[in-house]
């Protein structure tokens, strides 16, 4: 994006001379001692703040993972359930990555986005824990909590995991890349959330209860919840990608993506505790089957919304590039990875 210029600079450029020093008139760079001091201090504060936020996130993450880590050390077999709980979400994120018809995303950006989502998820956990008592225990309290806190906060931190690093890379060069990185962020969020939930349930189980049976049960439940995180954040990520190439409307576009993701996320949290019970009263099925059936159908419905967006992008890309003579793909910059 071309830098905006003051009228003095534009006039100087039109004159063709270019000999006038415009420092501190319409241009600026650190020259003097005060300039250098301000420049250095600003960078120190900026990077220092980021470092503090990152260190706090790491500290919270480590504290939350103490219990799951202790369980794995006590019984390494439980670690298998941690891994299995993210398999469905991982397969879905892999499909969205494969659906990117433009270029392969660098592994380092995918890994960093995954790790940042794990770290930022802890902020959502803290906010959820502190705000939950404010809404009370009734249905309306839960309704407002899920729609006003859980959905917006969790989708925001997942989108931040994309925006602070991958979004700024030259490899983020297509709208669909936002869906890819959003899906990876959702996978990271699901990974730590599953670990915390499984660790908590196994840790609070009765001493005589089978650890493997308890871990298997909660791991199955978390495995069903994981794909939702991938779908919701992929939707928000898609709009983040759209915003990158539509700077005049970037704010409203990002907000739209967050609102859609937060709404479907909140709706899932509100309905998953109600609909399975209703289904068991209307149909001759057990609660377990009703729960699994509802989660799968809900994810399929929201996933289809995401699928249609990705499919439309792919069709439009194929149509546009098929009309180009010679190379059937737009020219890549030297920083972009090779095509698949």
C-alpha positions in Angstrom: 0.0 0.0 0.0 1.5 3.3 -1.1 2.4 5.8 1.6 0.2 8.9 1.8 2.1 12.1 1.1 1.7 15.7 2.3 0.9 18.3 -0.4 4.4 19.8 0.1 6.0 16.4 -0.7 3.7 15.9 -3.7 4.5 19.4 -5.0 8.3 18.8 -4.6 8.0 15.6 -6.5 6.1 17.3 -9.4 8.8 20.0 -9.6 11.3 17.3 -10.5 14.0 19.0 -8.4 14.0 16.8 -5.3 16.8 18.8 -3.6 14.7 20.4 -0.8 15.2 18.7 2.6 11.6 18.0 3.8 12.7 16.6 7.2 10.3 17.7 10.0 8.3 19.5 7.3 6.5 16.6 5.6 8.9 13.7 6.1 10.7 12.4 9.1 13.3 9.9 10.1 15.4 9.6 13.3 18.3 12.1 12.8 18.9 14.1 16.0 19.5 12.8 19.5 15.8 13.5 20.6 14.7 11.7 17.4 16.8 8.7 18.2 15.7 8.7 21.9 12.0 8.8 20.9 12.5 6.1 18.3 14.4 3.8 20.7 12.0 4.4 23.6 8.9 3.7 21.4 10.4 0.5 20.1 11.4 -0.6 23.6 7.8 0.1 25.0 6.2 -1.6 22.0 8.4 -4.7 22.0 8.5 -4.7 25.8 4.7 -4.7 26.1 4.5 -7.6 23.6 7.1 -9.5 25.5 5.2 -9.0 28.8 2.0 -10.2 27.3 3.7 -13.2 25.9 5.4 -14.0 29.2 2.1 -13.7 31.1 0.4 -16.0 28.5 3.2 -18.6 28.9 3.0 -18.4 32.7 -0.8 -18.9 32.7 -0.5 -21.7 30.1 2.1 -23.6 32.2 -0.1 -23.2 35.3 -3.1 -24.6 33.6 -1.1 -27.5 32.2 0.3 -28.6 35.5 -2.6 -31.0 36.3 -2.7 -32.6 32.8 1.1 -33.0 32.8 1.1 -34.6 36.3 -1.5 -37.1 35.1 0.6 -38.0 32.1 3.6 -38.5 34.2 1.7 -40.7 36.6 0.1 -42.7 33.7 1.6 -42.0 30.3 -1.2 -43.9 28.6 -3.5 -41.0 29.4 -1.5 -38.9 27.0 -2.9 -41.0 24.2 -6.4 -39.7 25.1 -5.1 -36.1 24.9 -3.8 -36.8 21.4 -6.9 -38.7 20.2 -9.2 -35.9 21.4 -7.8 -33.5 18.8 -7.7 -35.9 15.9 -11.1 -34.9 14.4 -10.2 -31.2 14.7 -6.8 -31.9 13.2 -8.3 -33.7 10.2 -10.7 -30.9 9.6 -7.9 -28.3 9.8 -5.9 -30.4 7.3 -8.8 -30.5 4.9 -9.1 -26.7 5.0 -5.4 -26.4 4.4 -5.7 -28.7 1.4 -8.6 -26.7 0.1 -6.3 -23.7 -0.3 -6.0 -23.7 -4.1 -3.5 -20.8 -4.2 -0.2 -21.6 -2.5 1.1 -23.8 0.4 1.4 -21.9 3.6 4.9 -22.1 5.3 5.1 -24.7 8.0 6.7 -22.2 10.4 3.7 -19.8 10.1 1.3 -22.7 10.8 3.3 -23.9 13.8 3.6 -20.4 15.3 -0.2 -19.8 14.8 -0.9 -23.1 16.5 1.3 -22.2 19.5 0.0 -18.6 19.8 -3.6 -20.0 19.9 -2.6 -22.2 22.7 -1.0 -19.3 24.6 -3.9 -16.8 23.9 -6.5 -19.4 24.8 -5.4 -19.0 28.4 -6.6 -15.4 28.4 -10.0 -16.6 27.4 -10.0 -19.1 30.2 -9.2 -16.4 32.7 -11.9 -14.1 31.4 -14.5 -16.9 31.4 -13.6 -17.9 34.9 -13.8 -14.4 36.4 -17.0 -13.3 34.5 -19.1 -16.5 34.9 -20.3 -15.8 38.5 -21.5 -12.3 37.3 -24.3 -13.9 35.2 -25.8 -16.2 37.7 -26.8 -19.9 37.4 -30.1 -19.6 35.6 -30.9 -20.2 31.9 -30.8 -16.4 31.1 -27.5 -16.1 32.9 -26.0 -18.9 30.8 -27.6 -17.4 27.7 -26.0 -14.0 28.1 -22.7 -15.6 29.3 -22.3 -17.7 26.2 -23.3 -15.0 23.7 -21.6 -12.0 25.3 -18.5 -13.6 26.8 -17.6 -17.1 25.7 -18.3 -16.7 22.0 -16.8 -13.2 21.4 -13.8 -13.7 23.7 -12.8 -17.1 22.5 -13.2 -16.2 18.8 -11.3 -13.0 19.3 -8.2 -14.6 20.9 -8.1 -17.2 18.1 -8.2 -14.5 15.5 -5.5 -12.6 17.4 -3.3 -15.7 17.1 -3.5 -15.2 13.3 -3.3 -11.5 13.2 -0.2 -10.9 15.3 2.1 -12.9 13.1 0.9 -14.9 10.1 -1.4 -12.0 8.9 1.6 -9.7 8.6 3.6 -12.2 6.5 4.0 -11.8 2.7 3.0 -15.5 2.5 -0.5 -14.4 3.6 -1.3 -13.5 0.0 -4.9 -14.7 -0.6 -8.2 -14.4 1.1 -8.5 -18.1 1.6 -5.2 -18.0 3.6 -7.3 -16.5 6.4 -9.4 -19.6 6.6 -6.3 -21.8 6.7 -4.7 -19.9 9.6 -8.0 -19.5 11.4 -8.5 -23.3 11.3 -5.0 -23.9 12.7 -5.7 -21.4 15.5 -8.9 -23.2 16.2 -6.9 -26.5 16.4 -4.5 -25.0 18.9 -7.3 -23.6 21.0 -9.1 -27.0 21.0 -5.8 -28.8 21.9 -5.3 -26.9 25.2 -9.0 -26.8 26.0 -9.2 -30.5 25.6 -6.1 -31.1 27.8 -7.5 -28.9 30.5 -10.9 -30.5 30.5 -9.6 -34.1 30.4 -7.1 -33.3 33.2 -9.8 -31.8 35.3 -12.3 -34.6 34.9 -9.7 -37.4 35.5 -8.3 -35.5 38.5 -11.7 -35.1 40.1 -12.8 -38.7 39.4 -13.5 -41.0 42.4 -10.5 -43.1 43.4 -12.2 -46.4 42.6 -13.2 -45.2 39.1 -11.3 -46.6 36.1 -8.9 -43.9 35.0 -8.8 -45.1 31.4 -12.6 -45.3 31.3 -13.0 -41.8 32.7 -10.3 -40.4 30.3 -11.9 -42.2 27.4 -15.3 -40.8 28.1 -14.3 -37.2 28.4 -11.8 -37.5 25.5 -14.7 -38.6 23.3 -16.8 -35.6 24.4 -13.9 -33.2 23.7 -13.2 -34.9 20.4 -16.7 -33.9 19.3 -16.2 -30.3 20.5 -12.9 -29.8 18.7 -14.1 -29.5 15.1 -16.4 -26.7 16.1 -13.5 -24.5 17.2 -11.8 -25.1 13.8 -14.9 -24.2 11.9 -15.8 -21.1 13.8 -12.3 -19.6 13.7 -11.9 -20.6 10.0 -15.0 -18.5 9.3 -13.6 -15.5 11.2 -10.2 -16.1 9.6 -11.8 -16.0 6.1 -13.1 -12.6 6.8 -9.8 -11.5 8.2 -8.3 -12.5 4.8 -11.0 -10.6 3.0 -10.2 -7.5 5.1 -6.5 -7.6 4.2 -7.4 -7.0 0.5 -10.2 -4.5 1.2 -8.5 -2.0 3.5 -11.2 0.7 3.1 -13.7 -1.7 4.8 -11.3 -3.8 6.9 -12.8 -2.9 10.2 -16.4 -3.8 9.4 -15.3 -7.0 7.5 -13.3 -8.3 10.5 -16.1 -7.4 12.8 -18.6 -9.3 10.6 -16.4 -12.4 10.7 -16.1 -12.2 14.5 -19.9 -11.6 15.0 -20.7 -14.6 12.8 -18.2 -16.9 14.5 -19.2 -15.7 18.0 -22.9 -16.2 17.3 -22.6 -19.8 16.0 -20.1 -20.5 18.8 -22.5 -19.1 21.4 -25.5 -20.9 19.9 -23.7 -24.2 20.1 -22.9 -23.7 23.8 -26.5 -22.7 24.6 -28.2 -25.5 22.7 -25.8 -28.4 23.3 -27.1 -28.6 26.9 -30.7 -28.5 25.9 -31.4 -30.1 22.5 -30.1 -33.7 23.3 -32.4 -33.9 26.3 -35.4 -32.8 24.1 -34.4 -35.4 21.5 -34.5 -38.2 24.0 -38.0 -37.2 25.0 -39.2 -37.1 21.3 -37.3 -40.0 19.9 -36.6 -43.6 21.3 -32.9 -43.0 21.7 -30.5 -42.6 24.6 -28.9 -39.4 25.7 -25.4 -40.4 24.4 -26.7 -41.0 20.9 -28.8 -37.8 21.0 -25.8 -35.8 22.1 -23.4 -37.2 19.5 -26.0 -36.8 16.8 -26.8 -33.2 17.6 -23.1 -32.1 17.8 -22.4 -33.8 14.5 -25.4 -32.3 12.7 -24.6 -28.8 14.1 -21.0 -29.0 13.0 -22.1 -30.2 9.6 -24.6 -27.3 9.2 -22.0 -24.6 10.1 -19.3 -26.5 8.3 -21.4 -26.4 5.1 -21.6 -22.6 5.5 -17.8 -22.5 5.6 -17.5 -25.1 2.8 -19.6 -22.9 0.5 -17.4 -19.9 1.0 -14.2 -21.9 0.3 -15.8 -23.7 -2.7 -16.9 -20.4 -4.2 -13.4 -19.0 -3.8 -11.9 -22.0 -5.4 -14.4 -21.9 -8.4 -13.8 -18.2 -8.9 -10.0 -18.6 -8.7 -10.0 -21.4 -11.2 -12.2 -19.4 -13.6 -10.0 -16.3 -13.3 -6.7 -18.1 -13.7 -7.9 -20.3 -16.6 -8.4 -17.1 -18.7 -4.7 -16.1 -18.2 -2.5 -17.0 -21.2 0.7 -18.8 -20.4 1.1 -19.3 -16.7 -2.2 -20.3 -15.2 -1.4 -18.8 -11.8 -0.7 -15.2 -10.8 3.0 -14.4 -10.4 4.4 -15.1 -7.0 6.8 -12.9 -5.0 10.2 -14.3 -4.0 8.9 -14.7 -0.5 6.0 -17.0 -1.4 6.3 -20.8 -1.2 6.0 -23.0 -4.3 2.5 -24.1 -5.4 1.2 -27.5 -4.5 
